[in-house]
Amino acid sequence: MKIFMRMALASYLVFSLAGLAAAQQAVAPPPAPAGSGPSLAVTMQFIQDKLSHLGVVNYVGYTHDSIDNSSWTNSFSTEDTNVTADPATCRISFHEKRTRDGNVTSDKDFTINLSEMQDVIVMPRDQLLKKVNTNAGHPSWDARIDPPVFILDVRKSEDTEWYFYFFDEDLANRVAKAVVHAIELCGGGNKSPF
């Protein structure tokens, strides 16, 4: 009788534990917290609208070399057309045309895959020119841009980046905020803990 009772008790425990395990597996996980901010579709539409309406950005660069005290002027123009911000693919596509002193320096299509982007920065065009000049071996060259132009720099890595040109710094910062939000919604961004 004792053996039967032990077997019954053991069976009861096994079935109870199995039932408990099954009940635990059947419980749905808690819902994920709701995302804050606009949806990806709304964000991408905002980006597309703002980038599509930038128009031609014309400006002049005044450069001075502090070593030989020489100075020169260059005229620049940039225009982005056919901007498409597609929430289904998490990509921004556009055609870029840039000129320097009337000569075309870029006239091609680009696609930015937001899930691969790491950083978004807004900076004055002067700052970008200083970086370009220094990297080209001319740290003594200082440039001033007139009228002031601001760059929205979308970076995949230090040597892979795309620029959008704005006269309005506030608008550049608003679009940058939207691009950061879109990158996060698309699974991109800098994942480094440091």
N, C-alpha and C positions, 0 to 999 in steps of 0.2 A: 504494500500500500504506500509506503514511504517513497519507493522508487516512482510509482505512478504519480504521486503528488509533486515530486521534484520535476518529473518530466512535464507535467501540466504547468507548473510554475515557470519552468524554463521556456516552454512553448508560449505561454502568456507573455513573458518578457520579450522574447524574440519578435512575436507579432506586434506587440505594443511599440517596441523600438522601430520596427520596420514601418509601422503606421505613422509614427512620429517623423521618421525620415522622409516618407512620402509626403506627409503634410508640409514639411519644411520645404521640399522641392517645389511643391505646388504654389507656394506663396510668391506672388509677383514682387519683383524688386521695387523699391520706392521710385516714384517718377523722378526723372532728371529735373533739376531746377530750370525754370523757364529762362530762356536767353533774354538778356537785356538789350534794348535798342531795336532799331528797325530790322525788318526781315532782310534776307539777302537780296531778294528781288527789288525791294524799295531802295536799298543801299546802292545796288548796281545801277538802277535807273538814275539816281541822283548823280553818281559819278559820270555816267554817260552824258547826261544833260549838261553838267558843268564843263566837262572837257570838250564837248562839242561846240560850246559857245565861246571858247577862248579867242577864236579868230587869229589873225596874224599878229604876232608880237615882234615889233621892230624896236631896236635899241642900238645905242652906240657905246662902244667900249673905248675908254681913254686909258692907255697903258703907259707907264713910266718905268724905265730901267734905272735903278739907283746906282748901278755900277758905272755906266758910261753917261748917265744923265740924259739919255735920249728918250723921246716920247713919240707915240704914234696913236692913230685912231683907226678903229675898225667898225664897220656897220654890220649888224646881225639881224637876221629875221628867222622866225620859226613859226610853223603852223602845223597843227595836228587836225586831220580830217578823217572821215569815215570811222569815228569812234563808236565801238560797240562793246558794251559791258554785259556779258552773258552770264546770268546766274546759274544756268544749267551746266555750264562747263567751268565756271569760276575763272573766266578769262576776260581780259580787256584787250581788244584789238584796235589798231589805229594805223593811219598812214602819216608819216612824219616827213616834212620838208623843211630843211634848214639851209640858209645861205650865209655866207660871210663875204662882205664887200661885193655882193652881186653874184658870187660864184656858189653853185650848189654844192654843199658838203654832205648832205644826206637827203635822199628821196626814196624812201622804201617803207614797206609794211612791217609792223611789229606786233607780237602777241605776248602779253604778260600773263603767265599762269600764276594766279594769286596763291595757290596752295604751296608754291615754291618760294614765295617772297619772305624775306627776313626782316627788313626794316623799311620805314618810310620817314623821310626827313624833309623839312622845308628849310631852305637857306637862301640868302641873297645870291644873285648871280655872280657878284663880285667874289664871294667866297669860293664858288665853284671854279671861277677863272684862276684864282690863286692856287688852288689845288692842282689844276691842269698844268699851269705854268711851272709850278714846283716839280711835279712829276716829270715834266719834259726837260728838266735840268735848268730852269730859269727862276730860282727862288727870289731873285732881285727884281722881278717884274711885279709891279702892283697895278691893278686895274680898278677903274671906277666905271660904273654902268649908269647911263642916263637915257631915258628915265629909269628909275629903279625897277628891277625885275626880280621875281622870286621863283625859285625852282622847287618843284615837287619831285623829289628823288625817290623812286621806288626801286629797292635793291633786293636782288637775289643773293648777291655776294659782293665783295668789295670791287670786283672787276666786271660785274654784270649788273647794270642798272639802267633805268629808263628815266628820262626827264620830261616834265611838263612845265611850261613857262607861263607865269602869271604876272600881271601888273599889280593885282590886288593881293596883298599879303594875307588879309583875313580870309578871302576866298580860298587861297592856297591851303591855309590851315584847316578850313572846313572840309575841303576835298581830301586832304591828308587824313583827317579823322575818319572820314567815310571809307577810305581805302584800307586803313588799319582795321576797321570793323569788318570789312569784306574779307580781308586776309584771315582774320580770326574765324569767321564763319565758314571759310573754305578750308580750314585746317592748317593754314600756314602760320608764319610768324617765327620769331626767334624762340626756340624751345630750350635754349641753354639756361641752366639754373644760375649762371654767373653773369 
